[in-house]
């Protein structure tokens, strides 16, 4: 029952917006959460932006949240690796500003393709989504993995939702390096347990009273079920009712989007 849920972990892409277009009912949805005293954390596999950038995007869409309510796979990846590597460790990054900023903030020494071509090396290769990756970026990362660098992916999403339809995501870039090296990455984002554990910690919640709200069966819902959380699938992004029927991964609740979810939360609140 939704009445048992007092905390939500909210995906963003495909749930709150598609590309740069907000989902219908975005502002009333957050009003409902606050009126119903439902705690929430925004947790995204997208590593292209920082929490500050997401806060600004939401503000432009009429929704105010604090940075400590936003959890990106870039920041979780940086925290995870900083706990296992000393400050100053060199890292080669395939990703956007969000990932570079998150890793830099944790004290990593970031090297680029030019550095690798000149002989620099790094024990870590970290890859996330970027629309600007070119062959050289992937080639130099693959070279380091061939030489023994640990290969880490912010998230395995093969595609991302957009106004045009699904486009290649971080998982597609990871697959290029894996195909070239034979090495599978350690993935930090959903459906892995690391990002879910951090979200529950931020919420001060428990597995029994927390639900993941997402649009993708293979990451949001699979990860929630593996972590022992309630799983709410919205049909506003990647996965469809046909996908549910054909999958072994079954959400606890299915709604068309945040509008319908808000109505149900109000009804049961």
WODAZI-V948566 format. One record per residue. N is the residue number from 1. RES is the residue in one small letter. PSI is psi in whole degrees, 0 to 359 (NA if undefined). Layout:
N:RES:PSI, N:RES:PSI
This chain:
1:x:139, 2:x:336, 3:x:341, 4:x:350, 5:x:122, 6:x:358, 7:x:140, 8:x:136, 9:x:113, 10:x:122, 11:x:165, 12:x:296, 13:x:123, 14:x:350, 15:x:305, 16:x:333, 17:x:167, 18:x:109, 19:x:241, 20:x:9, 21:x:120, 22:x:147, 23:x:148, 24:x:134, 25:x:19, 26:x:308, 27:x:312, 28:x:329, 29:x:313, 30:x:328, 31:x:318, 32:x:316, 33:x:317, 34:x:320, 35:x:327, 36:x:1, 37:x:43, 38:x:120, 39:x:151, 40:x:149, 41:x:137, 42:x:117, 43:x:117, 44:x:145, 45:x:349, 46:x:122, 47:x:14, 48:x:341, 49:x:157, 50:x:168, 51:x:323, 52:x:319, 53:x:321, 54:x:322, 55:x:317, 56:x:319, 57:x:315, 58:x:320, 59:x:320, 60:x:335, 61:x:3, 62:x:13, 63:x:127, 64:x:123, 65:x:161, 66:x:158, 67:x:329, 68:x:3, 69:x:7, 70:x:126, 71:x:116, 72:x:154, 73:x:334, 74:x:314, 75:x:323, 76:x:320, 77:x:314, 78:x:317, 79:x:315, 80:x:314, 81:x:329, 82:x:335, 83:x:346, 84:x:356, 85:x:144, 86:x:157, 87:x:143, 88:x:357, 89:x:130, 90:x:142, 91:x:136, 92:x:128, 93:x:132, 94:x:103, 95:x:182, 96:x:190, 97:x:322, 98:x:316, 99:x:318, 100:x:315, 101:x:318, 102:x:317, 103:x:320, 104:x:323, 105:x:336, 106:x:7, 107:x:12, 108:x:148, 109:x:113, 110:x:128, 111:x:156, 112:x:184, 113:x:322, 114:x:318, 115:x:317, 116:x:319, 117:x:334, 118:x:3, 119:x:356, 120:x:154, 121:x:168, 122:x:143, 123:x:354, 124:x:134, 125:x:118, 126:x:126, 127:x:139, 128:x:185, 129:x:138, 130:x:132, 131:x:356, 132:x:5, 133:x:137, 134:x:172, 135:x:318, 136:x:320, 137:x:313, 138:x:323, 139:x:316, 140:x:324, 141:x:318, 142:x:321, 143:x:316, 144:x:321, 145:x:320, 146:x:326, 147:x:359, 148:x:1, 149:x:145, 150:x:130, 151:x:119, 152:x:133, 153:x:139, 154:x:326, 155:x:158, 156:x:10, 157:x:117, 158:x:337, 159:x:165, 160:x:145, 161:x:145, 162:x:173, 163:x:335, 164:x:342, 165:x:183, 166:x:133, 167:x:159, 168:x:136, 169:x:198, 170:x:320, 171:x:328, 172:x:322, 173:x:321, 174:x:322, 175:x:328, 176:x:313, 177:x:319, 178:x:318, 179:x:325, 180:x:333, 181:x:339, 182:x:7, 183:x:125, 184:x:139, 185:x:156, 186:x:121, 187:x:132, 188:x:323, 189:x:186, 190:x:138, 191:x:12, 192:x:160, 193:x:343, 194:x:311, 195:x:328, 196:x:318, 197:x:320, 198:x:322, 199:x:316, 200:x:320, 201:x:315, 202:x:324, 203:x:338, 204:x:29, 205:x:190, 206:x:168, 207:x:328, 208:x:334, 209:x:15, 210:x:138, 211:x:145, 212:x:130, 213:x:114, 214:x:178, 215:x:3, 216:x:121, 217:x:316, 218:x:340, 219:x:297, 220:x:307, 221:x:316, 222:x:318, 223:x:319, 224:x:315, 225:x:319, 226:x:327, 227:x:355, 228:x:21, 229:x:163, 230:x:148, 231:x:120, 232:x:118, 233:x:130, 234:x:138, 235:x:21, 236:x:359, 237:x:250, 238:x:305, 239:x:147, 240:x:174, 241:x:325, 242:x:322, 243:x:319, 244:x:315, 245:x:327, 246:x:356, 247:x:152, 248:x:348, 249:x:117, 250:x:122, 251:x:160, 252:x:327, 253:x:148, 254:x:129, 255:x:158, 256:x:326, 257:x:189, 258:x:333, 259:x:310, 260:x:322, 261:x:317, 262:x:317, 263:x:321, 264:x:322, 265:x:321, 266:x:319, 267:x:323, 268:x:353, 269:x:NA
